[in-house]
Amino acid sequence: MGSSQGGCESQEAWCRFSDAALALEDPYALTIADPDAIDESRFICLGADPSGRVLITIFAPRGPRNTYNFFAKASRSERRPYEKVR
């Protein structure tokens, strides 16, 4: 699916790379272009992993694979937009 170049910064935000990749496949996932991306296409995705945790994943498409720049459990304020559509 892709290579990991990021990860969770703290124990509170801990998640596995495989969970972040699966959250991209969530049918309710919200994905937008990253407004801070410079000289590359990069996206921010809010989606739930198989256990129902809402994760934030920042990734850049690289042909048939994605490069994952960051993934973590979404904070309460980050989860709100996702919970509105679910």
N, CA, C and O atoms as a printed pandas DataFrame, in Angstrom:
     atom_number atom_name residue_name chain_id  residue_number  x_coord  y_coord  z_coord
0              1         N          MET        A               1    0.799   -1.194    0.000
1              2        CA          MET        A               1    0.000    0.000    0.000
2              3         C          MET        A               1    0.847    1.266    0.000
3              4         O          MET        A               1    0.489    2.236   -0.669
4              5         N          GLY        A               2    1.938    1.287    0.716
5              6        CA          GLY        A               2    2.767    2.478    0.736
6              7         C          GLY        A               2    3.869    2.333    1.748
7              8         O          GLY        A               2    3.967    1.320    2.441
8              9         N          SER        A               3    4.689    3.340    1.831
9             10        CA          SER        A               3    5.777    3.307    2.789
10            11         C          SER        A               3    5.488    4.288    3.903
11            12         O          SER        A               3    4.848    5.317    3.686
12            13         N          SER        A               4    5.951    3.975    5.077
13            14        CA          SER        A               4    5.718    4.833    6.233
14            15         C          SER        A               4    6.866    5.813    6.379
15            16         O          SER        A               4    8.027    5.416    6.471
16            17         N          GLN        A               5    6.537    7.086    6.401
17            18        CA          GLN        A               5    7.556    8.099    6.653
18            19         C          GLN        A               5    7.149    8.966    7.820
19            20         O          GLN        A               5    7.779    9.991    8.081
20            21         N          GLY        A               6    6.131    8.581    8.512
21            22        CA          GLY        A               6    5.639    9.360    9.634
22            23         C          GLY        A               6    5.163    8.412   10.705
23            24         O          GLY        A               6    5.487    7.224   10.699
24            25         N          GLY        A               7    4.403    8.944   11.609
25            26        CA          GLY        A               7    3.875    8.094   12.650
26            27         C          GLY        A               7    3.311    8.936   13.749
27            28         O          GLY        A               7    3.182   10.156   13.640
28            29         N          CYS        A               8    2.984    8.262   14.797
29            30        CA          CYS        A               8    2.354    8.940   15.919
30            31         C          CYS        A               8    3.405    9.544   16.824
31            32         O          CYS        A               8    4.449    8.947   17.089
32            33         N          GLU        A               9    3.108   10.726   17.285
33            34        CA          GLU        A               9    4.070   11.487   18.070
34            35         C          GLU        A               9    4.057   11.132   19.561
35            36         O          GLU        A               9    5.070   11.302   20.240
36            37         N          SER        A              10    2.945   10.649   20.070
37            38        CA          SER        A              10    2.866   10.382   21.505
38            39         C          SER        A              10    2.074    9.118   21.747
39            40         O          SER        A              10    1.425    8.601   20.838
40            41         N          GLN        A              11    2.125    8.614   22.977
41            42        CA          GLN        A              11    1.370    7.425   23.340
42            43         C          GLN        A              11   -0.124    7.660   23.195
43            44         O          GLN        A              11   -0.846    6.745   22.797
44            45         N          GLU        A              12   -0.616    8.870   23.507
45            46        CA          GLU        A              12   -2.046    9.162   23.390
46            47         C          GLU        A              12   -2.524    9.024   21.962
47            48         O          GLU        A              12   -3.652    8.590   21.726
48            49         N          ALA        A              13   -1.695    9.381   21.015
49            50        CA          ALA        A              13   -2.086    9.372   19.607
50            51         C          ALA        A              13   -1.643    8.085   18.919
51            52         O          ALA        A              13   -1.718    7.997   17.693
52            53         N          TRP        A              14   -1.191    7.100   19.660
53            54        CA          TRP        A              14   -0.607    5.898   19.092
54            55         C          TRP        A              14   -1.564    5.186   18.153
55            56         O          TRP        A              14   -2.734    4.983   18.478
56            57         N          CYS        A              15   -1.063    4.813   17.001
57            58        CA          CYS        A              15   -1.798    3.972   16.062
58            59         C          CYS        A              15   -0.776    3.253   15.196
59            60         O          CYS        A              15    0.384    3.657   15.113
60            61         N          ARG        A              16   -1.220    2.197   14.561
61            62        CA          ARG        A              16   -0.336    1.430   13.679
62            63         C          ARG        A              16   -0.453    1.940   12.248
63            64         O          ARG        A              16   -1.495    2.446   11.833
64            65         N          PHE        A              17    0.618    1.798   11.522
65            66        CA          PHE        A              17    0.630    2.169   10.114
66            67         C          PHE        A              17   -0.490    1.454    9.366
67            68         O          PHE        A              17   -1.181    2.067    8.553
68            69         N          SER        A              18   -0.672    0.179    9.631
69            70        CA          SER        A              18   -1.698   -0.596    8.918
70            71         C          SER        A              18   -3.090   -0.042    9.188
71            72         O          SER        A              18   -3.936   -0.055    8.293
72            73         N          ASP        A              19   -3.352    0.449   10.412
73            74        CA          ASP        A              19   -4.657    1.038   10.727
74            75         C          ASP        A              19   -4.862    2.340    9.956
75            76         O          ASP        A              19   -5.958    2.608    9.465
76            77         N          ALA        A              20   -3.812    3.144    9.853
77            78        CA          ALA        A              20   -3.908    4.410    9.107
78            79         C          ALA        A              20   -4.189    4.136    7.636
79            80         O          ALA        A              20   -4.990    4.839    7.020
80            81         N          ALA        A              21   -3.543    3.128    7.067
81            82        CA          ALA        A              21   -3.777    2.785    5.663
82            83         C          ALA        A              21   -5.214    2.310    5.461
83            84         O          ALA        A              21   -5.846    2.658    4.463
84            85         N          LEU        A              22   -5.731    1.522    6.392
85            86        CA          LEU        A              22   -7.115    1.044    6.276
86            87         C          LEU        A              22   -8.130    2.164    6.463
87            88         O          LEU        A              22   -9.219    2.110    5.892
88            89         N          ALA        A              23   -7.790    3.172    7.251
89            90        CA          ALA        A              23   -8.707    4.303    7.460
90            91         C          ALA        A              23   -8.960    5.055    6.153
91            92         O          ALA        A              23  -10.004    5.687    5.995
92            93         N          LEU        A              24   -8.014    4.991    5.219
93            94        CA          LEU        A              24   -8.211    5.634    3.911
94            95         C          LEU        A              24   -9.321    4.952    3.114
95            96         O          LEU        A              24   -9.908    5.558    2.218
96            97         N          GLU        A              25   -9.608    3.696    3.438
97            98        CA          GLU        A              25  -10.635    2.936    2.725
98            99         C          GLU        A              25  -12.012    3.071    3.361
99           100         O          GLU        A              25  -12.980    2.511    2.847
100          101         N          ASP        A              26  -12.121    3.802    4.465
101          102        CA          ASP        A              26  -13.398    4.018    5.146
102          103         C          ASP        A              26  -14.371    4.696    4.178
103          104         O          ASP        A              26  -14.034    5.736    3.613
104          105         N          PRO        A              27  -15.574    4.135    3.970
105          106        CA          PRO        A              27  -16.515    4.760    3.040
106          107         C          PRO        A              27  -16.983    6.148    3.483
107          108         O          PRO        A              27  -17.486    6.914    2.662
108          109         N          TYR        A              28  -16.828    6.482    4.754
109          110        CA          TYR        A              28  -17.209    7.799    5.257
110          111         C          TYR        A              28  -16.024    8.753    5.361
111          112         O          TYR        A              28  -16.181    9.879    5.833
112          113         N          ALA        A              29  -14.853    8.326    4.933
113          114        CA          ALA        A              29  -13.643    9.144    5.054
114          115         C          ALA        A              29  -13.805   10.483    4.340
115          116         O          ALA        A              29  -14.424   10.571    3.279
116          117         N          LEU        A              30  -13.243   11.505    4.938
117          118        CA          LEU        A              30  -13.214   12.844    4.352
118          119         C          LEU        A              30  -11.777   13.126    3.943
119          120         O          LEU        A              30  -10.867   13.054    4.769
120          121         N          THR        A              31  -11.571   13.446    2.676
121          122        CA          THR        A              31  -10.225   13.721    2.174
122          123         C          THR        A              31  -10.227   15.067    1.467
123          124         O          THR        A              31  -11.077   15.338    0.618
124          125         N          ILE        A              32   -9.258   15.908    1.831
125          126        CA          ILE        A              32   -9.111   17.218    1.201
126          127         C          ILE        A              32   -7.654   17.413    0.801
127          128         O          ILE        A              32   -6.757   16.767    1.342
128          129         N          ALA        A              33   -7.431   18.305   -0.145
129          130        CA          ALA        A              33   -6.061   18.683   -0.508
130          131         C          ALA        A              33   -5.443   19.424    0.670
131          132         O          ALA        A              33   -6.106   20.240    1.312
132          133         N          ASP        A              34   -4.180   19.143    0.954
133          134        CA          ASP        A              34   -3.464   19.801    2.049
134          135         C          ASP        A              34   -3.098   21.220    1.617
135          136         O          ASP        A              34   -2.297   21.400    0.700
136          137         N          PRO        A              35   -3.680   22.232    2.274
137          138        CA          PRO        A              35   -3.388   23.613    1.871
138          139         C          PRO        A              35   -1.949   24.041    2.153
139          140         O          PRO        A              35   -1.495   25.053    1.620
140          141         N          ASP        A              36   -1.228   23.287    2.980
141          142        CA          ASP        A              36    0.157   23.629    3.311
142          143         C          ASP        A              36    1.178   22.929    2.420
143          144         O          ASP        A              36    2.380   23.139    2.579
144          145         N          ALA        A              37    0.716   22.104    1.488
145          146        CA          ALA        A              37    1.637   21.375    0.617
146          147         C          ALA        A              37    2.311   22.335   -0.359
147          148         O          ALA        A              37    1.661   23.190   -0.959
148          149         N          ILE        A              38    3.604   22.180   -0.505
149          150        CA          ILE        A              38    4.384   22.998   -1.432
150          151         C          ILE        A              38    5.089   22.063   -2.408
151          152         O          ILE        A              38    5.806   21.149   -2.001
152          153         N          ASP        A              39    4.881   22.298   -3.685
153          154        CA          ASP        A              39    5.549   21.534   -4.749
154          155         C          ASP        A              39    5.225   20.045   -4.764
155          156         O          ASP        A              39    6.018   19.255   -5.277
156          157         N          GLU        A              40    4.075   19.640   -4.211
157          158        CA          GLU        A              40    3.653   18.251   -4.308
158          159         C          GLU        A              40    2.150   18.164   -4.047
159          160         O          GLU        A              40    1.574   19.032   -3.391
160          161         N          SER        A              41    1.529   17.121   -4.559
161          162        CA          SER        A              41    0.134   16.843   -4.237
162          163         C          SER        A              41    0.126   16.081   -2.921
163          164         O          SER        A              41    0.712   15.004   -2.811
164          165         N          ARG        A              42   -0.538   16.647   -1.933
165          166        CA          ARG        A              42   -0.599   15.997   -0.626
166          167         C          ARG        A              42   -2.023   16.142   -0.110
167          168         O          ARG        A              42   -2.675   17.155   -0.363
168          169         N          PHE        A              43   -2.507   15.144    0.607
169          170        CA          PHE        A              43   -3.888   15.121    1.060
170          171         C          PHE        A              43   -3.985   14.819    2.548
171          172         O          PHE        A              43   -3.114   14.172    3.129
172          173         N          ILE        A              44   -5.075   15.309    3.153
173          174        CA          ILE        A              44   -5.385   15.046    4.554
174          175         C          ILE        A              44   -6.672   14.241    4.564
175          176         O          ILE        A              44   -7.663   14.628    3.945
176          177         N          CYS        A              45   -6.651   13.128    5.264
177          178        CA          CYS        A              45   -7.810   12.253    5.324
178          179         C          CYS        A              45   -8.212   12.013    6.779
179          180         O          CYS        A              45   -7.367   11.729    7.627
180          181         N          LEU        A              46   -9.511   12.128    7.057
181          182        CA          LEU        A              46  -10.089   11.707    8.337
182          183         C          LEU        A              46  -10.905   10.468    8.049
183          184         O          LEU        A              46  -11.842   10.523    7.253
184          185         N          GLY        A              47  -10.576    9.355    8.672
185          186        CA          GLY        A              47  -11.302    8.116    8.454
186          187         C          GLY        A              47  -11.156    7.208    9.659
187          188         O          GLY        A              47  -10.223    7.351   10.449
188          189         N          ALA        A              48  -12.077    6.279    9.794
189          190        CA          ALA        A              48  -12.059    5.350   10.925
190          191         C          ALA        A              48  -11.298    4.084   10.550
191          192         O          ALA        A              48  -11.401    3.581    9.432
192          193         N          ASP        A              49  -10.529    3.581   11.519
193          194        CA          ASP        A              49   -9.841    2.311   11.331
194          195         C          ASP        A              49  -10.836    1.179   11.645
195          196         O          ASP        A              49  -11.964    1.458   12.050
196          197         N          PRO        A              50  -10.443   -0.080   11.468
197          198        CA          PRO        A              50  -11.379   -1.184   11.697
198          199         C          PRO        A              50  -11.962   -1.248   13.121
199          200         O          PRO        A              50  -13.037   -1.813   13.319
200          201         N          SER        A              51  -11.265   -0.678   14.102
201          202        CA          SER        A              51  -11.796   -0.696   15.466
202          203         C          SER        A              51  -12.643    0.540   15.775
203          204         O          SER        A              51  -13.128    0.690   16.896
204          205         N          GLY        A              52  -12.827    1.429   14.787
205          206        CA          GLY        A              52  -13.696    2.585   14.957
206          207         C          GLY        A              52  -13.012    3.864   15.407
207          208         O          GLY        A              52  -13.671    4.893   15.554
208          209         N          ARG        A              53  -11.690    3.821   15.632
209          210        CA          ARG        A              53  -10.970    5.053   16.000
210          211         C          ARG        A              53  -10.854    5.947   14.782
211          212         O          ARG        A              53  -10.509    5.475   13.698
212          213         N          VAL        A              54  -11.138    7.233   14.945
213          214        CA          VAL        A              54  -10.996    8.179   13.841
214          215         C          VAL        A              54   -9.535    8.624   13.801
215          216         O          VAL        A              54   -8.991    9.107   14.794
216          217         N          LEU        A              55   -8.913    8.452   12.636
217          218        CA          LEU        A              55   -7.502    8.775   12.454
218          219         C          LEU        A              55   -7.353    9.884   11.438
219          220         O          LEU        A              55   -8.159   10.017   10.517
220          221         N          ILE        A              56   -6.321   10.672   11.616
221          222        CA          ILE        A              56   -5.939   11.673   10.620
222          223         C          ILE        A              56   -4.690   11.136    9.927
223          224         O          ILE        A              56   -3.723   10.729   10.572
224          225         N          THR        A              57   -4.738   11.145    8.607
225          226        CA          THR        A              57   -3.625   10.626    7.808
226          227         C          THR        A              57   -3.271   11.664    6.754
227          228         O          THR        A              57   -4.142   12.139    6.025
228          229         N          ILE        A              58   -2.002   12.011    6.676
229          230        CA          ILE        A              58   -1.517   12.927    5.643
230          231         C          ILE        A              58   -0.657   12.089    4.705
231          232         O          ILE        A              58    0.296   11.434    5.128
232          233         N          PHE        A              59   -1.015   12.123    3.421
233          234        CA          PHE        A              59   -0.312   11.264    2.471
234          235         C          PHE        A              59   -0.146   11.963    1.132
235          236         O          PHE        A              59   -0.852   12.919    0.813
236          237         N          ALA        A              60    0.811   11.457    0.357
237          238        CA          ALA        A              60    1.062   11.950   -0.995
238          239         C          ALA        A              60    1.026   10.759   -1.938
239          240         O          ALA        A              60    1.756    9.790   -1.730
240          241         N          PRO        A              61    0.187   10.811   -2.975
241          242        CA          PRO        A              61    0.147    9.712   -3.947
242          243         C          PRO        A              61    1.463    9.628   -4.719
243          244         O          PRO        A              61    2.005   10.643   -5.157
244          245         N          ARG        A              62    1.956    8.431   -4.875
245          246        CA          ARG        A              62    3.191    8.189   -5.629
246          247         C          ARG        A              62    2.943    7.017   -6.576
247          248         O          ARG        A              62    3.356    5.893   -6.293
248          249         N          GLY        A              63    2.281    7.269   -7.682
249          250        CA          GLY        A              63    1.957    6.183   -8.615
250          251         C          GLY        A              63    0.990    5.214   -7.953
251          252         O          GLY        A              63   -0.021    5.635   -7.392
252          253         N          PRO        A              64    1.292    3.910   -8.013
253          254        CA          PRO        A              64    0.379    2.929   -7.424
254          255         C          PRO        A              64    0.467    2.867   -5.891
255          256         O          PRO        A              64   -0.286    2.131   -5.254
256          257         N          ARG        A              65    1.375    3.633   -5.314
257          258        CA          ARG        A              65    1.574    3.604   -3.856
258          259         C          ARG        A              65    1.379    4.989   -3.279
259          260         O          ARG        A              65    1.395    5.986   -4.001
260          261         N          ASN        A              66    1.196    5.042   -1.978
261          262        CA          ASN        A              66    1.119    6.313   -1.262
262          263         C          ASN        A              66    2.314    6.434   -0.337
263          264         O          ASN        A              66    2.815    5.434    0.177
264          265         N          THR        A              67    2.765    7.647   -0.127
265          266        CA          THR        A              67    3.765    7.930    0.890
266          267         C          THR        A              67    3.023    8.565    2.056
267          268         O          THR        A              67    2.340    9.575    1.886
268          269         N          TYR        A              68    3.155    7.981    3.226
269          270        CA          TYR        A              68    2.452    8.477    4.411
270          271         C          TYR        A              68    3.390    9.397    5.186
271          272         O          TYR        A              68    4.424    8.968    5.698
272          273         N          ASN        A              69    3.005   10.672    5.261
273          274        CA          ASN        A              69    3.827   11.652    5.930
274          275         C          ASN        A              69    3.545   11.725    7.420
275          276         O          ASN        A              69    4.437   12.039    8.209
276          277         N          PHE        A              70    2.300   11.434    7.813
277          278        CA          PHE        A              70    1.909   11.522    9.217
278          279         C          PHE        A              70    0.614   10.751    9.406
279          280         O          PHE        A              70   -0.259   10.782    8.539
280          281         N          PHE        A              71    0.481   10.065   10.524
281          282        CA          PHE        A              71   -0.785    9.455   10.886
282          283         C          PHE        A              71   -0.879    9.374   12.396
283          284         O          PHE        A              71    0.102    9.085   13.082
284          285         N          ALA        A              72   -2.080    9.636   12.907
285          286        CA          ALA        A              72   -2.297    9.641   14.353
286          287         C          ALA        A              72   -3.789    9.579   14.640
287          288         O          ALA        A              72   -4.621    9.832   13.767
288          289         N          LYS        A              73   -4.102    9.243   15.861
289          290        CA          LYS        A              73   -5.490    9.294   16.317
290          291         C          LYS        A              73   -5.919   10.756   16.297
291          292         O          LYS        A              73   -5.206   11.625   16.799
292          293         N          ALA        A              74   -7.089   11.026   15.712
293          294        CA          ALA        A              74   -7.584   12.401   15.603
294          295         C          ALA        A              74   -8.007   12.929   16.971
295          296         O          ALA        A              74   -8.553   12.189   17.789
296          297         N          SER        A              75   -7.754   14.203   17.210
297          298        CA          SER        A              75   -8.194   14.849   18.446
298          299         C          SER        A              75   -9.707   15.056   18.389
299          300         O          SER        A              75  -10.320   14.875   17.337
300          301         N          ARG        A              76  -10.296   15.426   19.490
301          302        CA          ARG        A              76  -11.745   15.655   19.541
302          303         C          ARG        A              76  -12.176   16.686   18.493
303          304         O          ARG        A              76  -13.158   16.476   17.781
304          305         N          SER        A              77  -11.445   17.794   18.400
305          306        CA          SER        A              77  -11.830   18.835   17.429
306          307         C          SER        A              77  -11.605   18.367   15.986
307          308         O          SER        A              77  -12.355   18.758   15.092
308          309         N          GLU        A              78  -10.593   17.544   15.750
309          310        CA          GLU        A              78  -10.353   17.016   14.412
310          311         C          GLU        A              78  -11.436   16.016   14.007
311          312         O          GLU        A              78  -11.751   15.893   12.824
312          313         N          ARG        A              79  -12.010   15.301   14.980
313          314        CA          ARG        A              79  -13.047   14.299   14.696
314          315         C          ARG        A              79  -14.391   14.903   14.321
315          316         O          ARG        A              79  -15.172   14.257   13.623
316          317         N          ARG        A              80  -14.686   16.122   14.764
317          318        CA          ARG        A              80  -16.021   16.711   14.562
318          319         C          ARG        A              80  -16.518   16.672   13.116
319          320         O          ARG        A              80  -17.646   16.236   12.886
320          321         N          PRO        A              81  -15.728   17.106   12.135
321          322        CA          PRO        A              81  -16.246   17.052   10.748
322          323         C          PRO        A              81  -16.602   15.632   10.316
323          324         O          PRO        A              81  -17.594   15.421    9.617
324          325         N          TYR        A              82  -15.792   14.659   10.733
325          326        CA          TYR        A              82  -16.051   13.265   10.375
326          327         C          TYR        A              82  -17.355   12.783   11.019
327          328         O          TYR        A              82  -18.165   12.122   10.368
328          329         N          GLU        A              83  -17.551   13.111   12.276
329          330        CA          GLU        A              83  -18.747   12.649   12.992
330          331         C          GLU        A              83  -20.014   13.256   12.430
331          332         O          GLU        A              83  -21.085   12.664   12.568
332          333         N          LYS        A              84  -19.929   14.420   11.799
333          334        CA          LYS        A              84  -21.112   15.046   11.190
334          335         C          LYS        A              84  -21.615   14.280    9.973
335          336         O          LYS        A              84  -22.819   14.258    9.713
336          337         N          VAL        A              85  -20.714   13.652    9.223
337          338        CA          VAL        A              85  -21.134   12.932    8.020
338          339         C          VAL        A              85  -21.433   11.463    8.284
339          340         O          VAL        A              85  -22.053   10.800    7.452
340          341         N          ARG        A              86  -21.021   10.970    9.378
341          342        CA          ARG        A              86  -21.206    9.554    9.682
342          343         C          ARG        A              86  -22.570    9.259   10.207
343          344         O          ARG        A              86  -22.879    8.106   10.509
